[in-house]
Amino acid sequence: MQTYPQKLVNIRVTDKHAVTDNPKVHAVIEDVEKDMAGNGRVLVRPSGTEPLVRVMVEAKTAEETESYCNRIAAVVQEEMGLDN
């Protein structure tokens, strides 16, 4: 198994379960996975214990990991995030 750089971002949201049905979130995840071309992983899921959506990305380089994770997190924040 090859290990890649990983980044995890937690986003406070109004409804953590809404992430599974949000078309914009699904679209950005699909775009990122297409850009990865099989060289990485994306996991976006509601927290089991807190009002959070967790975005985890692994990619070939730290720069790609950061970029992909930030792209997804920005859409989750825009669509359902709480203002701090």
SVG drawing of the C-alpha trace seen along z (x, -y; Angstrom):
<svg xmlns="http://www.w3.org/2000/svg" viewBox="-30 -34 34 36">
<polyline fill="none" stroke="black" stroke-width="0.4" points="0.0,0.0 1.3,-3.4 0.8,-6.2 -0.1,-9.7 -0.2,-13.0 -3.5,-13.5 -5.6,-16.4 -8.7,-16.4 -11.0,-19.4 -14.0,-19.6 -16.7,-22.1 -19.5,-23.1 -22.8,-22.9 -26.5,-23.5 -27.5,-20.0 -24.7,-17.4 -26.9,-14.8 -27.8,-17.2 -24.3,-16.7 -25.3,-13.3 -28.0,-14.8 -26.4,-18.1 -25.9,-18.2 -23.2,-20.9 -21.1,-18.9 -21.5,-15.7 -20.4,-17.7 -17.2,-19.0 -16.4,-15.6 -16.8,-14.1 -14.7,-16.9 -11.9,-16.3 -12.0,-12.5 -11.8,-13.0 -8.8,-15.4 -7.1,-12.7 -7.4,-10.1 -7.3,-7.3 -4.3,-8.7 -5.9,-9.5 -9.0,-9.3 -11.8,-11.5 -14.1,-10.9 -16.8,-13.4 -19.1,-12.3 -21.2,-13.6 -19.6,-13.3 -21.2,-10.7 -21.1,-12.8 -20.8,-16.5 -22.6,-19.0 -19.7,-18.6 -19.0,-17.4 -15.6,-15.8 -13.6,-16.2 -10.6,-14.0 -8.4,-14.0 -5.3,-12.0 -3.4,-12.8 0.0,-12.2 1.5,-15.5 0.9,-17.8 0.0,-20.6 -2.6,-18.5 -4.0,-17.3 -4.3,-20.9 -5.9,-22.1 -8.4,-19.3 -9.4,-19.4 -9.9,-23.2 -12.0,-23.0 -14.4,-20.5 -14.4,-22.2 -15.3,-25.6 -18.4,-24.1 -19.5,-22.4 -19.0,-25.7 -20.9,-27.7 -23.8,-25.3 -24.4,-24.4 -21.7,-25.9 -22.3,-28.0 -20.7,-31.4 -18.2,-31.5"/>
</svg>
